[in-house]
């Protein structure tokens, strides 16, 4: 490692102690993306001088792992962290970072330090959401209906987190259940009349996407 980069690391440690992520020098932006997509984190900077150094760092809570850099000779150095191998690209003109085929394990903080005059620090809080499964609706044979004219149903999804599962009658919300930090299975019951002509749907959603399963009463409630 060159002396310049060593001095840069020492400066960054000092910088972390004197500015916060919400200060002018430590601007933070939040982004939400779907698993498998590509995302570009923009520096909003044009590299005009040959001696500009750009470093990108990552961490789930503290961005302290170097993942890409442009040195003073304008060389784009390889990623040092295996989890991003062959999935990151630096723009040689701006230093912006593109991550392809993004994974849920890529969620966290990304910090870019552009060493110009003055030094510019930006932080990105990236949340990667898993692809949502389509809910499954079944006859709830373990639950006795409140009357012979009614049908008990169950809408379920497996191994989900940061989602809400809901029953709708038309466009009106009937009931819902949410999970955030844990990856678990969710189930939500519904009871309808056998001859009910209304439209019902079970919806699984997170902050950026949803999956819907429409109920066919004539098929399940026979």
N, C-alpha and C positions, 0 to 999 in steps of 0.2 A: 504494500500500500504506500502511495506517495506521501511525502511530508504535507503536501497541500491538503489531501483528503483527511489525514490525521488531524490537522489543525481545524478543518471544517467540522469534524465530529466533536472536537472539544468545544467549538463555538456553539454547535447545536445543543449540547448538554447545558451550556450556560443559558442559551436562548430559552430552553424549556423552563428554566427556573425563573425567568423574568417576564415572560409574556404568557397569556392564556390562549386557549383555542378560540375564544370569543373576542380577542382583542383585534385591533386593526391589522397588526402584523401577523396574526394567527387566524385568519378568516376560516370559518368552517362551513362546508356545504353538505347537505344530506341527500343521498340518492337511494332509490329502491329499484331493483332489477330482478328479472326472473332468471332462475337457474338455466344455464345453457346459452343465455344471450351474451352479447358483447357490450362493454361499457367503456367510454372514454372519459378520463378525468383531465379536464383542461387546465393548463397553467395560466391561460390568458396572457401569455408572454411570447414575444418574438425574440429569438436568440440572435442578437446583432453583433456580439463581440466573440472573438475566438476564445477568450479566457473565462467564459461563463461556465459555471459548474451547476448541474442539476442532479439532485438526489431524490429518489422516491423510496419511502419506507412504509412498512406495513406492520400492524399488530392488532389483535382482537380488541385490546383495550388501550395499549400503548404502542404507537407506531415506532418501533425500534429495530425492525429487521430490514436491512437494505435489500431491495428487490431489483432496482435498476438505476443507472446513472449515466450522465453525459459528463465526461471530464473536460479539463481545460483545452485539450487538443481536439475537442469535438468528437471524441470516440464514444460510441454507445457500447457500454460494457455489459457483458452477459449477466443474466439474473443469477444471484447467489443462493436463492432459496428454491429448493427443488419443487415445491408445490406450484410455482408459477412457471416452471420450465416449459418453453415453447408456447406459452399462452399470453405473453406480454410483448408489447411493441411500443417503442418510444418514437415520437415524431422528432426528427432531427432539426426542424425549424422552430418548434415551439416547446419541445420537451414534454408535451402532453402524453399521458400513459393510456394505452388501450389494453384491456384484458378481454380475451376471447374465451368462449366456453366457460363462463364464470360458474363457480360452484358455491354451495351454501357455506362451505368452510372458508370462502373468501370474504365473508362478511367481516367488517371491522373498520379500523381507521387507517387511512392512507395519507401520509404527509409528504408534500413536495417542498423542497428547499431550493430556491434559485439564488445562487450566489452572484449577485450583481451589486450595484451601488444605488440604493441600499439592498440588503438581503430581503427576499420575499418568501414568506412561509404561508402555505395554504394546507388545510386539512379537510379531508373528505370522509364522511361517515357513510359507508356503503352497507346496505342491507340486501342480502340475496335471498329471495323467496323460492322455496321448492315448487316444482310443478305440481299443480293440484290434481288429485284424482277425481273422477266423476262419482258422486254419491250413489249408493246402492239402496233401493227401496225394496223391502220384503214384507210379507205378512207376518205379523208378530204373534206367532202361535203360543208363545209363553205367557202372553197377557190376555186375560179374559176381557171381552168387550163389555161395556156397561149395559148393553141390551143386544138382543138378537138381530136388530136391524142395523147394528153398527159393526164396523170393521177396524181392527187394530193393526196399525202399520208401524214400521221402524225404518228410519233413514240412517245409514251408517257410512263412515269413512275410517280407513285404517292409517295409523302412523302419520299423524299430521300435527303441526304446531303453527302458532301465529295465525289461526284461522277462526272463522265463525261458521257454524252450521245452522241453517234456518229452514223453517217451513213457511211457505207462502200460500195464501188462498187468493188467487188472482195476483194482484199487486200488493195485497195487505199482509203484513208480517203477522204470523200466528205465534211462533215461538222460536227461540234461538239458544245456542250454547256456544261458548268460546273457549279456546285454549291458547296459551301464549308461550310460555317458556319450555313446556314439556312436549315431547313427541308421544302422543297417545292416540287411542281410537275413540271416536265420538259416535254416539247414537242419540237420536231424537225421535220420540214416539209421536204418533198422530192417530186420532180416531175420527172416522168419517162414516156417514150413512152409506149403506150399500147402493142406494139409488141417487146418491149425491151427484148433481150435474155440474158442480163448480170445478174449476181447474185448480189443481194443487201442484206445487213444485218444491223440491228440496234443493237448496242452494248452499254451496260451499264457497267461501270467499276469503281473500286476504286483502291487503291494502292495494294491490295492483291487478288482481285477476279474480275470476270466479268460474265455477263449474255448476251446471244445473241439470237435474234429473226430474223430468215431468212424471207425475203419477198417473197411471192408467188404472182407474178404479175397477173397470169391467174386467181387467185381466187378473188383478190381485184379490179382489173382494168378490169371489164367486161362491 
